[in-house]
Amino acid sequence: MRHQDTVTRATLAGMFLSGTLISGPTFAYWELMPRVEGGVTTETNPYNRLDSQSSDGATGGFADFRLDSAYRTQRDVITLVPRFRTYQYTGSDDRLDDDDYSLDLDASRQWDTASGSLRVGYRDNGIRTSEYNTAIPGQTTDDSQETWTFGPSFNYVLSPRHSLQFSASLSDITYDASPTAGYYDYRNTNLQATWIYAFSQKTSTLLSANGGRFKATDPYSTAENDTDSYGATLAVEHKFTPTLTGSVTLGASHSTQDIERPPIVIEGLGSFCPEPFPIVPDTGGQCSLRESSDNFVGGITLRQSSEVMRTTIEYSQSQAPRSNGTSVISDSFRLNFDRDLGQRFSGSIELLYTSDSALGDYGRQDRAYYSANGTLRYRLTQTLYLSGSYYYSLNDDDANSDQQQNNRLFLSLVYKGLGFRP
């Protein structure tokens, strides 16, 4: 059962927050920009079956409705973006059909020597249509994921060269899924303080200290994972040319995991804990384990932007939450390329590779994921364009001892409003 009543509450909450944050000078205006997309999609492995299993393809239609609204004054900017997506497939199997809801609120204010911002987000998505980094591809199709995010930040300028930034983030993820799906509800929090120093107009350095907690619970048992982490990073950013910038980040993190799970009970033999847990002293005991680890975090980023071409190349190694109840070290490589091919044509390519490694040895299930996306757009009018996209994904998970691959094609007509002020 999906959380449609929660969506209504989230919409009302977002409208209330945006209303209460509106203040400031007389100069102010609202701007609205609607976006509507509709089309057809087809894919080769909609059920995320393993390569060793047979899989039937599926074809259906989809529609996407989005409204970008913004309130602006000389000091304030508030954006509110509600969105609804629906997928309806042909055939009698309705497990692939899905309705996705989201609401994003961003609010920022500028003072003479400081600035602050607040981001609040809500998602109620089918796991099939969620991002890989928050939902592991599985063989179930009609499960859903509800996400709340909250992120305040504050920046204070000490001098023309020095500034301090404080930020926090909170993500709360719950799943509406069967017990056999193996999803853990989790909450991930992070606090960070950053000192920024500008050597020149082209070069700056950032020194950050951070701490966080990851808590995952199995809604169908007493299993849970508490992971506390802290670390520090040093980053250098440089503007090579007016259109090319780059950054290098180096750091380290320390994590401590406290893991508990119920023992395995075998009639006639009693209860026991799987390795590497200690043996349970009695039938009513919990299997518990503590592990600590030190890890490198960091990355390299290059960004190029001109009137006709935009490119981002990024490699990073960071700690990230996963829906199987673990916090992992994730190596990620991304390439995003977008180019105008003429007055009417434009295209983009996105490549992603991630490799996950468990923080400790317990339940170690490493994983690699690859995806590629190519999109071609043709502008019909100032507000209408045709879009065609191809997606390829491959998931190689130790838990399955096999791979999952999928090819997906989208063809659609998109309306994007120019923006108007009511």
Secondary structure, 3 states (H helix, E strand, C coil): CCCHHHHHHHHHHHHHHHHHHCCCCCCEEEEEEEEEEEEEEEECCCCCCCCCCCCCCEEEEEEEEEEEEEEEECCEEEEEEEEEEEEEECCCCHHHCEEEEEEEEEEEEECCCEEEEEEEEEEEEEHHHCCCCCCCCCCCCCCEEEEEEEEEEEEEECCCCEEEEEEEEEEEEEEECCHHHCCCEEEEEEEEEEEEEECCCCEEEEEEEEEEEEEEECCCCCCEEEEEEEEEEEEEEEEEECCEEEEEEEEEEEEEEEEEECCEEECCCEEECCCCCCCCCCCCCCEEEEEEEEEEEEEEEEEEECCCEEEEEEEEEEEEECCCCCEEEEEEEEEEEEEECCCCEEEEEEEEEEEEEECCCCCCCCEEEEEEEEEEEEECCCCEEEEEEEEEEEEEECCCCEEEEEEEEEEEEEEECCCECC
